[in-house]
Amino acid sequence: MLKHRRRLFAGAAAAAAAIAATSITAAGATSRAGTAVSGTEHFQLMTTSATSSQSSLVASGVFTAGGTSTTGSTTGTAKFANGTFVITHSKGTGTQTLNPKTCLLTVNLKGTYTLSNGTGAYSRISGSGIYQLSILAIGQKVSGKCSRTLPPLTFQEVIRASGPVSLP
């Protein structure tokens, strides 16, 4: 994702796409008496840094957790106090616009994700779902034009995702 964020101003074809989950302490992440827990899980990821690959996230539904996520171009690792899991995500499709006068960048993408490779309380996690990525950023001006190489002055990224999850 870091690579994508740095290229947000490289033109209309550049798009940031990522989904990740992160951690605080998970509540209810493991089932009682060894029974499986399943249902819908909701994730919300947020960052205000266009140059960091780490973000924060709140998870709620089958389990409640929050913490940090390190995100790559197609996978992210959710790190919780009691375990981790990998989120593999699609590139996403949608729109990106850059206002050449105000340097306001707006990105809206939708895509899919799957959960796997858990450790600790998430050792047998499985699931999948859809995500919606939204970015608002204001780019820097150089010689009166929007810079396509410098990091934006202001950056906000929110990812909302949901889908069925199972914790056997």
Summary of the structure (lengths in Angstrom):
residues: 168
radius of gyration: 17.0
end to end distance: 30.4
largest distance: 65.6
contacts: 579
relative contact order: 0.26
helix: 7%
strand: 54%
